[in-house]
Amino acid sequence: MKVDHPYKKYEGQQVWKVLSQGVEDLRTNGDLEEKTSRCYIIGYLSQLLAEAGLIGSPAPSKTPAGAAIPGGSPPIIEGDLRQKPVGKKKALRPKPSQP
């Protein structure tokens, strides 16, 4: 079942596939626990990359819910993170290799 979300414009892009695979790899390895629907996670990350000019932005549309407003406060995203501002997180460290 497809979830309706404000990031549909990114779904057909290669970045969506790459980020989705990366999130799946992290989840499978036990490095990440998804508490928000995957489409919101991938969509938000895609939006950040587009805003930073690292990927081409799809055709212009209305600002999605939770999108950053220039000069405004940090974005609020949907799902379990709905009321929490998005901030910088610690980088993931590789798991130590076991002999």
N, CA, C and O atoms as CSV, one atom per row, in Angstrom:
chain,resi,resn,atom,element,x,y,z
A,1,MET,N,N,0.836,-1.176,0.000
A,1,MET,CA,C,0.000,0.000,0.000
A,1,MET,C,C,0.882,1.241,0.000
A,1,MET,O,O,1.791,1.364,0.821
A,2,LYS,N,N,0.616,2.142,-0.907
A,2,LYS,CA,C,1.375,3.396,-1.011
A,2,LYS,C,C,0.861,4.385,0.032
A,2,LYS,O,O,-0.343,4.494,0.264
A,3,VAL,N,N,1.786,5.096,0.648
A,3,VAL,CA,C,1.448,6.105,1.633
A,3,VAL,C,C,1.414,7.465,0.942
A,3,VAL,O,O,2.304,7.790,0.155
A,4,ASP,N,N,0.389,8.253,1.238
A,4,ASP,CA,C,0.333,9.604,0.688
A,4,ASP,C,C,1.264,10.483,1.527
A,4,ASP,O,O,1.154,10.525,2.752
A,5,HIS,N,N,2.170,11.177,0.861
A,5,HIS,CA,C,3.146,12.006,1.561
A,5,HIS,C,C,3.538,13.186,0.672
A,5,HIS,O,O,3.297,13.159,-0.535
A,6,PRO,N,N,4.137,14.216,1.261
A,6,PRO,CA,C,4.459,15.432,0.505
A,6,PRO,C,C,5.734,15.342,-0.332
A,6,PRO,O,O,6.142,16.342,-0.923
A,7,TYR,N,N,6.366,14.187,-0.399
A,7,TYR,CA,C,7.649,14.057,-1.101
A,7,TYR,C,C,7.538,13.240,-2.389
A,7,TYR,O,O,8.553,12.775,-2.907
A,8,LYS,N,N,6.336,13.059,-2.909
A,8,LYS,CA,C,6.119,12.230,-4.098
A,8,LYS,C,C,6.967,12.673,-5.287
A,8,LYS,O,O,7.333,11.851,-6.127
A,9,LYS,N,N,7.277,13.952,-5.363
A,9,LYS,CA,C,8.057,14.465,-6.495
A,9,LYS,C,C,9.456,13.858,-6.564
A,9,LYS,O,O,10.091,13.905,-7.618
A,10,TYR,N,N,9.944,13.295,-5.470
A,10,TYR,CA,C,11.274,12.703,-5.454
A,10,TYR,C,C,11.253,11.189,-5.733
A,10,TYR,O,O,12.293,10.608,-6.044
A,11,GLU,N,N,10.091,10.555,-5.625
A,11,GLU,CA,C,10.008,9.093,-5.716
A,11,GLU,C,C,10.607,8.510,-6.991
A,11,GLU,O,O,11.214,7.441,-6.936
A,12,GLY,N,N,10.463,9.157,-8.111
A,12,GLY,CA,C,10.964,8.607,-9.359
A,12,GLY,C,C,12.442,8.862,-9.604
A,12,GLY,O,O,12.995,8.376,-10.591
A,13,GLN,N,N,13.082,9.604,-8.735
A,13,GLN,CA,C,14.484,9.950,-8.943
A,13,GLN,C,C,15.418,8.860,-8.410
A,13,GLN,O,O,15.068,8.109,-7.499
A,14,GLN,N,N,16.598,8.795,-8.994
A,14,GLN,CA,C,17.603,7.820,-8.582
A,14,GLN,C,C,17.979,8.001,-7.112
A,14,GLN,O,O,18.249,7.024,-6.413
A,15,VAL,N,N,17.997,9.250,-6.642
A,15,VAL,CA,C,18.371,9.508,-5.247
A,15,VAL,C,C,17.438,8.767,-4.288
A,15,VAL,O,O,17.872,8.312,-3.229
A,16,TRP,N,N,16.170,8.645,-4.650
A,16,TRP,CA,C,15.195,7.946,-3.798
A,16,TRP,C,C,15.612,6.480,-3.651
A,16,TRP,O,O,15.609,5.933,-2.548
A,17,LYS,N,N,15.967,5.858,-4.764
A,17,LYS,CA,C,16.362,4.447,-4.739
A,17,LYS,C,C,17.632,4.242,-3.912
A,17,LYS,O,O,17.725,3.299,-3.125
A,18,VAL,N,N,18.602,5.130,-4.099
A,18,VAL,CA,C,19.876,5.014,-3.394
A,18,VAL,C,C,19.685,5.209,-1.888
A,18,VAL,O,O,20.185,4.419,-1.088
A,19,LEU,N,N,18.963,6.262,-1.507
A,19,LEU,CA,C,18.737,6.521,-0.089
A,19,LEU,C,C,17.909,5.410,0.551
A,19,LEU,O,O,18.178,5.007,1.682
A,20,SER,N,N,16.910,4.916,-0.165
A,20,SER,CA,C,16.078,3.846,0.368
A,20,SER,C,C,16.911,2.593,0.621
A,20,SER,O,O,16.738,1.923,1.639
A,21,GLN,N,N,17.813,2.277,-0.306
A,21,GLN,CA,C,18.683,1.116,-0.119
A,21,GLN,C,C,19.621,1.340,1.075
A,21,GLN,O,O,19.870,0.420,1.854
A,22,GLY,N,N,20.138,2.564,1.212
A,22,GLY,CA,C,21.009,2.870,2.342
A,22,GLY,C,C,20.293,2.736,3.677
A,22,GLY,O,O,20.845,2.182,4.628
A,23,VAL,N,N,19.074,3.237,3.752
A,23,VAL,CA,C,18.283,3.111,4.987
A,23,VAL,C,C,17.995,1.639,5.260
A,23,VAL,O,O,18.074,1.193,6.405
A,24,GLU,N,N,17.663,0.886,4.224
A,24,GLU,CA,C,17.403,-0.548,4.396
A,24,GLU,C,C,18.650,-1.272,4.903
A,24,GLU,O,O,18.554,-2.118,5.792
A,25,ASP,N,N,19.809,-0.951,4.352
A,25,ASP,CA,C,21.061,-1.565,4.808
A,25,ASP,C,C,21.306,-1.263,6.284
A,25,ASP,O,O,21.661,-2.156,7.053
A,26,LEU,N,N,21.115,0.001,6.681
A,26,LEU,CA,C,21.320,0.384,8.079
A,26,LEU,C,C,20.329,-0.317,9.000
A,26,LEU,O,O,20.686,-0.747,10.097
A,27,ARG,N,N,19.076,-0.431,8.546
A,27,ARG,CA,C,18.049,-1.105,9.343
A,27,ARG,C,C,18.392,-2.586,9.498
A,27,ARG,O,O,18.293,-3.140,10.593
A,28,THR,N,N,18.793,-3.216,8.406
A,28,THR,CA,C,19.142,-4.637,8.422
A,28,THR,C,C,20.331,-4.906,9.338
A,28,THR,O,O,20.367,-5.921,10.034
A,29,ASN,N,N,21.297,-4.002,9.337
A,29,ASN,CA,C,22.490,-4.152,10.185
A,29,ASN,C,C,22.222,-3.838,11.646
A,29,ASN,O,O,23.086,-4.067,12.493
A,30,GLY,N,N,21.050,-3.323,11.955
A,30,GLY,CA,C,20.729,-2.945,13.327
A,30,GLY,C,C,21.265,-1.583,13.712
A,30,GLY,O,O,21.288,-1.243,14.895
A,31,ASP,N,N,21.702,-0.785,12.726
A,31,ASP,CA,C,22.242,0.543,12.995
A,31,ASP,C,C,21.146,1.609,13.061
A,31,ASP,O,O,21.384,2.721,13.534
A,32,LEU,N,N,19.961,1.272,12.591
A,32,LEU,CA,C,18.892,2.258,12.483
A,32,LEU,C,C,17.565,1.597,12.796
A,32,LEU,O,O,17.282,0.500,12.315
A,33,GLU,N,N,16.755,2.262,13.599
A,33,GLU,CA,C,15.400,1.801,13.879
A,33,GLU,C,C,14.452,2.847,13.304
A,33,GLU,O,O,14.485,4.009,13.708
A,34,GLU,N,N,13.625,2.441,12.379
A,34,GLU,CA,C,12.688,3.371,11.741
A,34,GLU,C,C,11.458,3.544,12.620
A,34,GLU,O,O,10.749,2.583,12.918
A,35,LYS,N,N,11.217,4.783,13.030
A,35,LYS,CA,C,10.040,5.094,13.827
A,35,LYS,C,C,9.054,5.932,13.028
A,35,LYS,O,O,7.962,6.244,13.503
A,36,THR,N,N,9.441,6.288,11.828
A,36,THR,CA,C,8.634,7.073,10.915
A,36,THR,C,C,8.566,6.309,9.607
A,36,THR,O,O,9.504,5.596,9.252
A,37,SER,N,N,7.469,6.451,8.894
A,37,SER,CA,C,7.314,5.762,7.617
A,37,SER,C,C,8.514,6.054,6.710
A,37,SER,O,O,8.987,7.189,6.639
A,38,ARG,N,N,8.994,5.028,6.028
A,38,ARG,CA,C,10.187,5.142,5.179
A,38,ARG,C,C,10.054,6.280,4.168
A,38,ARG,O,O,11.032,6.979,3.905
A,39,CYS,N,N,8.874,6.478,3.600
A,39,CYS,CA,C,8.721,7.520,2.572
A,39,CYS,C,C,8.979,8.909,3.146
A,39,CYS,O,O,9.451,9.787,2.424
A,40,TYR,N,N,8.681,9.131,4.425
A,40,TYR,CA,C,8.978,10.428,5.039
A,40,TYR,C,C,10.481,10.581,5.280
A,40,TYR,O,O,11.027,11.672,5.119
A,41,ILE,N,N,11.138,9.512,5.657
A,41,ILE,CA,C,12.585,9.560,5.892
A,41,ILE,C,C,13.315,9.847,4.587
A,41,ILE,O,O,14.130,10.766,4.516
A,42,ILE,N,N,13.021,9.056,3.549
A,42,ILE,CA,C,13.693,9.206,2.263
A,42,ILE,C,C,13.318,10.533,1.620
A,42,ILE,O,O,14.172,11.211,1.048
A,43,GLY,N,N,12.056,10.905,1.710
A,43,GLY,CA,C,11.610,12.167,1.127
A,43,GLY,C,C,12.280,13.366,1.753
A,43,GLY,O,O,12.706,14.285,1.053
A,44,TYR,N,N,12.376,13.362,3.070
A,44,TYR,CA,C,13.008,14.488,3.762
A,44,TYR,C,C,14.490,14.585,3.404
A,44,TYR,O,O,15.000,15.678,3.157
A,45,LEU,N,N,15.178,13.445,3.375
A,45,LEU,CA,C,16.598,13.456,3.002
A,45,LEU,C,C,16.778,13.921,1.550
A,45,LEU,O,O,17.715,14.658,1.242
A,46,SER,N,N,15.886,13.490,0.672
A,46,SER,CA,C,15.945,13.930,-0.732
A,46,SER,C,C,15.746,15.431,-0.823
A,46,SER,O,O,16.443,16.112,-1.576
A,47,GLN,N,N,14.798,15.947,-0.057
A,47,GLN,CA,C,14.534,17.387,-0.047
A,47,GLN,C,C,15.762,18.163,0.423
A,47,GLN,O,O,16.101,19.196,-0.155
A,48,LEU,N,N,16.428,17.673,1.463
A,48,LEU,CA,C,17.633,18.342,1.961
A,48,LEU,C,C,18.721,18.380,0.894
A,48,LEU,O,O,19.386,19.400,0.712
A,49,LEU,N,N,18.899,17.266,0.191
A,49,LEU,CA,C,19.904,17.213,-0.875
A,49,LEU,C,C,19.552,18.172,-2.009
A,49,LEU,O,O,20.435,18.829,-2.561
A,50,ALA,N,N,18.281,18.257,-2.356
A,50,ALA,CA,C,17.845,19.179,-3.412
A,50,ALA,C,C,18.052,20.625,-2.983
A,50,ALA,O,O,18.527,21.441,-3.773
A,51,GLU,N,N,17.702,20.952,-1.749
A,51,GLU,CA,C,17.874,22.319,-1.254
A,51,GLU,C,C,19.341,22.722,-1.197
A,51,GLU,O,O,19.672,23.896,-1.360
A,52,ALA,N,N,20.219,21.750,-0.965
A,52,ALA,CA,C,21.654,22.019,-0.903
A,52,ALA,C,C,22.275,22.058,-2.299
A,52,ALA,O,O,23.465,22.338,-2.446
A,53,GLY,N,N,21.468,21.777,-3.319
A,53,GLY,CA,C,21.964,21.801,-4.686
A,53,GLY,C,C,22.769,20.566,-5.064
A,53,GLY,O,O,23.486,20.573,-6.065
A,54,LEU,N,N,22.654,19.509,-4.274
A,54,LEU,CA,C,23.418,18.294,-4.536
A,54,LEU,C,C,22.723,17.355,-5.510
A,54,LEU,O,O,23.356,16.478,-6.098
A,55,ILE,N,N,21.423,17.541,-5.677
A,55,ILE,CA,C,20.666,16.805,-6.691
A,55,ILE,C,C,19.761,17.807,-7.385
A,55,ILE,O,O,19.471,18.874,-6.844
A,56,GLY,N,N,19.320,17.461,-8.573
A,56,GLY,CA,C,18.381,18.327,-9.281
A,56,GLY,C,C,17.042,18.298,-8.577
A,56,GLY,O,O,16.576,17.243,-8.147
A,57,SER,N,N,16.441,19.434,-8.464
A,57,SER,CA,C,15.134,19.513,-7.838
A,57,SER,C,C,14.066,19.239,-8.887
A,57,SER,O,O,14.152,19.762,-9.999
A,58,PRO,N,N,13.066,18.432,-8.561
A,58,PRO,CA,C,11.987,18.187,-9.509
A,58,PRO,C,C,11.225,19.475,-9.797
A,58,PRO,O,O,11.499,20.513,-9.195
A,59,ALA,N,N,10.289,19.404,-10.699
A,59,ALA,CA,C,9.488,20.573,-11.062
A,59,ALA,C,C,8.965,21.263,-9.816
A,59,ALA,O,O,8.579,20.590,-8.859
A,60,PRO,N,N,8.944,22.592,-9.803
A,60,PRO,CA,C,8.488,23.326,-8.621
A,60,PRO,C,C,7.060,22.954,-8.255
A,60,PRO,O,O,6.220,22.702,-9.119
A,61,SER,N,N,6.813,22.927,-6.977
A,61,SER,CA,C,5.469,22.679,-6.467
A,61,SER,C,C,5.318,23.427,-5.163
A,61,SER,O,O,6.217,24.155,-4.742
A,62,LYS,N,N,4.173,23.244,-4.523
A,62,LYS,CA,C,3.956,23.889,-3.231
A,62,LYS,C,C,4.974,23.355,-2.228
A,62,LYS,O,O,5.440,22.224,-2.360
A,63,THR,N,N,5.315,24.151,-1.240
A,63,THR,CA,C,6.231,23.714,-0.192
A,63,THR,C,C,5.566,22.582,0.575
A,63,THR,O,O,4.465,22.766,1.094
A,64,PRO,N,N,6.212,21.396,0.664
A,64,PRO,CA,C,5.607,20.284,1.383
A,64,PRO,C,C,5.509,20.578,2.873
A,64,PRO,O,O,6.275,21.374,3.416
A,65,ALA,N,N,4.559,19.924,3.519
A,65,ALA,CA,C,4.415,20.058,4.969
A,65,ALA,C,C,5.733,19.691,5.620
A,65,ALA,O,O,6.325,18.663,5.292
A,66,GLY,N,N,6.188,20.509,6.524
A,66,GLY,CA,C,7.429,20.233,7.224
A,66,GLY,C,C,8.660,20.775,6.535
A,66,GLY,O,O,9.767,20.627,7.052
A,67,ALA,N,N,8.497,21.398,5.383
A,67,ALA,CA,C,9.658,21.928,4.667
A,67,ALA,C,C,10.193,23.163,5.374
A,67,ALA,O,O,9.443,23.902,6.012
A,68,ALA,N,N,11.493,23.377,5.254
A,68,ALA,CA,C,12.110,24.546,5.870
A,68,ALA,C,C,11.665,25.808,5.138
A,68,ALA,O,O,11.611,25.841,3.908
A,69,ILE,N,N,11.359,26.809,5.885
A,69,ILE,CA,C,11.000,28.104,5.328
A,69,ILE,C,C,12.221,28.998,5.504
A,69,ILE,O,O,12.706,29.155,6.625
A,70,PRO,N,N,12.742,29.601,4.403
A,70,PRO,CA,C,13.933,30.438,4.535
A,70,PRO,C,C,13.771,31.472,5.644
A,70,PRO,O,O,12.766,32.179,5.710
A,71,GLY,N,N,14.763,31.546,6.501
A,71,GLY,CA,C,14.738,32.494,7.614
A,71,GLY,C,C,13.887,32.031,8.774
A,71,GLY,O,O,13.789,32.728,9.783
A,72,GLY,N,N,13.268,30.867,8.651
A,72,GLY,CA,C,12.399,30.351,9.710
A,72,GLY,C,C,13.152,29.423,10.636
A,72,GLY,O,O,14.375,29.300,10.562
A,73,SER,N,N,12.411,28.779,11.499
A,73,SER,CA,C,13.015,27.839,12.436
A,73,SER,C,C,13.258,26.503,11.740
A,73,SER,O,O,12.793,26.308,10.617
A,74,PRO,N,N,13.977,25.577,12.382
A,74,PRO,CA,C,14.242,24.280,11.758
A,74,PRO,C,C,12.940,23.595,11.389
A,74,PRO,O,O,11.917,23.816,12.038
A,75,PRO,N,N,12.966,22.750,10.336
A,75,PRO,CA,C,11.742,22.107,9.883
A,75,PRO,C,C,11.205,21.098,10.884
A,75,PRO,O,O,11.955,20.501,11.656
A,76,ILE,N,N,9.909,20.924,10.853
A,76,ILE,CA,C,9.245,19.887,11.631
A,76,ILE,C,C,8.739,18.894,10.598
A,76,ILE,O,O,8.084,19.287,9.632
A,77,ILE,N,N,9.036,17.600,10.791
A,77,ILE,CA,C,8.604,16.615,9.817
A,77,ILE,C,C,7.495,15.756,10.403
A,77,ILE,O,O,7.284,15.740,11.616
A,78,GLU,N,N,6.798,15.051,9.543
A,78,GLU,CA,C,5.658,14.234,9.919
A,78,GLU,C,C,6.077,12.958,10.647
A,78,GLU,O,O,7.265,12.676,10.804
A,79,GLY,N,N,5.088,12.203,11.081
A,79,GLY,CA,C,5.337,10.915,11.712
A,79,GLY,C,C,5.657,11.088,13.188
A,79,GLY,O,O,5.219,12.054,13.812
A,80,ASP,N,N,6.413,10.163,13.742
A,80,ASP,CA,C,6.753,10.213,15.157
A,80,ASP,C,C,7.600,11.429,15.504
A,80,ASP,O,O,7.687,11.809,16.671
A,81,LEU,N,N,8.224,12.042,14.507
A,81,LEU,CA,C,9.080,13.204,14.743
A,81,LEU,C,C,8.301,14.510,14.615
A,81,LEU,O,O,8.897,15.586,14.648
A,82,ARG,N,N,6.997,14.434,14.471
A,82,ARG,CA,C,6.152,15.570,14.156
A,82,ARG,C,C,6.422,16.792,15.037
A,82,ARG,O,O,6.441,17.909,14.519
A,83,GLN,N,N,6.626,16.631,16.312
A,83,GLN,CA,C,6.788,17.770,17.208
A,83,GLN,C,C,8.235,18.051,17.583
A,83,GLN,O,O,8.499,18.907,18.427
A,84,LYS,N,N,9.169,17.346,16.970
A,84,LYS,CA,C,10.581,17.511,17.327
A,84,LYS,C,C,11.328,18.211,16.203
A,84,LYS,O,O,11.303,17.730,15.069
A,85,PRO,N,N,11.999,19.341,16.479
A,85,PRO,CA,C,12.803,19.983,15.429
A,85,PRO,C,C,13.932,19.055,14.985
A,85,PRO,O,O,14.500,18.315,15.788
A,86,VAL,N,N,14.236,19.110,13.722
A,86,VAL,CA,C,15.316,18.291,13.185
A,86,VAL,C,C,16.632,18.990,13.478
A,86,VAL,O,O,16.783,20.178,13.193
A,87,GLY,N,N,17.575,18.270,14.037
A,87,GLY,CA,C,18.876,18.844,14.355
A,87,GLY,C,C,19.977,17.924,13.877
A,87,GLY,O,O,19.716,16.877,13.284
A,88,LYS,N,N,21.196,18.318,14.137
A,88,LYS,CA,C,22.331,17.495,13.727
A,88,LYS,C,C,22.433,16.287,14.641
A,88,LYS,O,O,22.253,16.391,15.855
A,89,LYS,N,N,22.718,15.163,14.051
A,89,LYS,CA,C,22.893,13.915,14.782
A,89,LYS,C,C,24.347,13.488,14.689
A,89,LYS,O,O,25.079,13.916,13.797
A,90,LYS,N,N,24.754,12.638,15.621
A,90,LYS,CA,C,26.097,12.076,15.571
A,90,LYS,C,C,26.225,11.185,14.343
A,90,LYS,O,O,25.277,10.498,13.965
A,91,ALA,N,N,27.372,11.201,13.738
A,91,ALA,CA,C,27.608,10.352,12.575
A,91,ALA,C,C,27.651,8.888,13.026
A,91,ALA,O,O,28.104,8.579,14.128
A,92,LEU,N,N,27.184,8.016,12.175
A,92,LEU,CA,C,27.241,6.587,12.490
A,92,LEU,C,C,28.683,6.120,12.415
A,92,LEU,O,O,29.428,6.489,11.507
A,93,ARG,N,N,29.056,5.315,13.369
A,93,ARG,CA,C,30.397,4.752,13.361
A,93,ARG,C,C,30.308,3.309,12.890
A,93,ARG,O,O,29.348,2.613,13.221
A,94,PRO,N,N,31.293,2.845,12.120
A,94,PRO,CA,C,31.269,1.443,11.693
A,94,PRO,C,C,31.380,0.532,12.895
A,94,PRO,O,O,32.054,0.853,13.873
A,95,LYS,N,N,30.721,-0.598,12.817
A,95,LYS,CA,C,30.817,-1.584,13.896
A,95,LYS,C,C,32.234,-2.157,13.909
A,95,LYS,O,O,32.815,-2.407,12.853
A,96,PRO,N,N,32.787,-2.365,15.100
A,96,PRO,CA,C,34.131,-2.932,15.150
A,96,PRO,C,C,34.123,-4.353,14.586
A,96,PRO,O,O,33.188,-5.121,14.815
A,97,SER,N,N,35.167,-4.683,13.857
A,97,SER,CA,C,35.257,-6.038,13.292
A,97,SER,C,C,35.611,-7.003,14.406
A,97,SER,O,O,36.399,-6.699,15.302
A,98,GLN,N,N,35.011,-8.164,14.321
A,98,GLN,CA,C,35.254,-9.174,15.355
A,98,GLN,C,C,36.197,-10.232,14.797
A,98,GLN,O,O,36.043,-10.675,13.659
A,99,PRO,N,N,37.176,-10.633,15.607
A,99,PRO,CA,C,38.149,-11.634,15.133
A,99,PRO,C,C,37.528,-12.978,14.904
A,99,PRO,O,O,38.217,-13.917,14.506
